[in-house]
Amino acid sequence: MQLELSDIRSRWNEVLDLLEKSDRIAWLAFFDARLASYENELLTLDFSDSRKFGTSHEYSETRAKQIALLKTSIFTIFSVTVEIIEL
């Protein structure tokens, strides 16, 4: 079965619930992301409606951990390894 964006959207709450169990801060970081697109195992998350990432704080090390946790949750639910792009 080929994974489609609609498949991810239909089970996104499961992904977020699993993520919350492993790291609540990561869950908060992705909680309001919009699933913009999914193509060739590349998931694009849109944060344009969110203002919480509009700061000048350095969070690259923490963000890398959060993305890794999100990818693990997606893999657990869908058995597919994805890359993440953030808009």
C-alpha positions in Angstrom: 0.0 0.0 0.0 1.3 3.4 -1.0 0.9 6.0 1.8 -1.1 9.1 0.8 -1.5 12.4 2.5 -5.1 11.5 3.2 -3.9 8.4 5.1 -1.6 10.5 7.3 -4.4 13.1 7.9 -6.8 10.4 8.9 -4.5 9.0 11.6 -2.6 12.2 12.5 -4.1 12.3 16.0 -2.7 8.8 16.6 0.7 10.1 15.6 0.4 13.0 17.9 -0.9 10.9 20.8 2.1 8.6 20.4 4.4 11.6 20.3 2.9 13.0 23.4 3.6 9.8 25.3 7.3 10.0 24.4 7.8 13.8 24.7 5.2 16.4 25.6 7.3 19.3 24.4 7.7 17.7 21.0 3.9 17.1 20.9 3.4 20.8 21.7 5.8 21.8 18.9 3.8 19.8 16.2 0.4 20.0 17.7 -0.8 22.8 15.4 1.1 21.9 12.3 -0.9 21.6 9.1 -0.1 18.7 6.9 0.7 20.6 3.7 1.8 17.8 1.4 3.3 14.3 1.2 5.2 13.1 -1.8 8.1 10.7 -2.3 8.2 10.0 1.5 8.6 13.8 2.1 6.1 15.2 4.5 5.7 19.0 4.5 4.4 20.7 7.7 3.0 24.2 7.5 3.3 26.4 10.5 2.2 29.6 8.7 -0.8 30.0 11.1 1.4 29.6 14.1 3.3 32.4 15.7 5.2 30.4 18.3 8.1 29.8 16.0 8.5 33.4 15.0 11.2 34.1 17.6 14.9 34.5 17.3 15.7 31.9 19.9 18.1 29.2 19.0 16.5 25.8 19.2 18.1 23.8 16.4 19.4 21.1 18.7 16.1 20.7 20.4 14.2 20.9 17.1 16.3 18.1 15.6 15.3 15.9 18.6 11.6 16.8 18.2 11.7 16.0 14.4 13.4 12.7 15.2 10.6 11.8 17.7 7.9 12.8 15.2 9.5 10.6 12.5 9.6 7.7 15.0 5.9 8.2 15.8 5.0 8.3 12.1 7.1 5.1 11.5 5.4 3.4 14.4 1.9 4.2 13.0 2.5 3.7 9.3 5.7 1.7 9.0 7.1 4.3 6.6 10.2 6.4 7.0 9.6 10.0 6.1 11.6 13.2 5.9 10.1 16.4 7.3 10.1 19.8 5.8 8.8 22.8 7.8 7.3 25.9 6.2 
